[in-house]
Amino acid sequence: MDGYPLIWKDKNAKPKLAFIGCPHLSFAQLVEWTEKLEAGLRTAGREKVAIPTVFTSAPAVQKEFQKTEYYARLQKLGVVLSYICPLMYMNNPLCGKQPVITNSNKLRTYTSAKYMTNDDILEAITKGGK
């Protein structure tokens, strides 16, 4: 990811938060990420995410998702489902100083969040790491 310089003050910092969903996740993406996390955590021998993780989606999508078994499964993994705009969160001066990881090119472009591919962020969230 040479095209994405890391602008964290401490380049060796452990991520304190992971944002998935900027732009917001669709219903199908929420289901897919829930299944990926379950498989990754099972492989890692863990029950919950290693890094606090927030999935963001529109309120209407969340309402439908919450009617499914996937919502309870996602909660069991320790993931927070929110309609917050990650970009607005990160633009808060206090929050912007935190080491945050994301799979969103948009969030990385406009904030200090570290960009990671889907596979890399999945590994970080399920196994811990940088």
N, C-alpha and C positions, 0 to 999 in steps of 0.2 A: 504494500500500500504506500509506495514511495510518493505518489501523487497527493497523499493526504498527510501532511506533516502533523505530528502530535504537538499540540500547544499547551498541554498540561504543565503547570509549574514544576511538579515532580513527575518526570517521565516514567518513573518506576512505581508510581502509585498503583495500589490495587483499586479497581473500579468499585465505587460505592453504590452505583445504580446503573441499570440497563433499561433503555427505552426501545421498545419495538412498536412501530406504528406511527410513522410520520412520513407520508400522510397516514391517516387512520386506517387500521386494519378492517378488512371486509369480514363478513360472517365466515366465509370459506377459509380465509387466512387464520382466523381465531381457532377454528377447528384444526387446521393443519399444524399450527404452532403448538397447540395443546398436545397433539399426538407426538410431535417431534420432541417436545420437552419430556413427556412421559418416557419415551424410548431412551433419550439421552440420560435421564436420571437413573433409569433402570440399569443401563450399562455402567454408569459411574457408581452404582451402589448407594445412591442417595434417594431421599424421599422429597426433598424440597430444594428449590433453586439455591445455588451457592452465592449468588449476588442478588440483592433486592431488584426485582424486575417489574416493570410496568408495561402492560399492553394497552395501547390506546385505540379506541374505536368510537364511532358516533353513537349518541344515546339510543337511536332507533335500532342500530345493530346490536348494541348491548342488550336491549330489552328482549330481542328475539333469541340471542345467545343464552341469556339467563334462563330461558325456558327449557334448555337442553341439558342432558347429562354432562356435557362438556364443561359447562360453567362450574359445576361442583368439582369436577376433575381438575380444572385449572386452579381453582382456589386451594385445593388440597396440595398443590405443588408450591404454594406460597407466592403466586403471581397476583399482582394487583391489576384489576381491569378498571380503566379510567377513561373519561372523555376529555381529560386535560389536553391542551396543546403542548407537546414537549418543547417546541420552540419558545413559547412564551415562558414556560417554566425555566428553561435554560437562560433566558435573557434577564432573569432576576439576578442581580449582582452576587447575592449570597449563594445561589444555586449554581451559577455559572462557574464558580471556583471549584466545584466538586469534580472528581474524576468520574465521568459518565461515559458509557459505551453505547453504541447504537448501530443498527444496520441501515440507517437512513442517511443517504447522501445529502438530502435536504438539511437535516439536523446538523450534520457535520459541517456543511458549508457555512451555516450562519451562526454556529456556536462553537464552544470548545470541546464538544463531545468527540470521542474517538470513534472513527468509522471502522466497522468490522463486517466481513461478509456474513451471510446467514449461517454458514457452517462454523465459522470462527466464533461468532457470538453465542451460538448454541453450545459450543464446547465450553466457553467461558462461564456461561450461566449454569451449566450442569455440573461442571467439574471444578469451577473456581479458576482464578488465574487472571492474567493481564490481558 
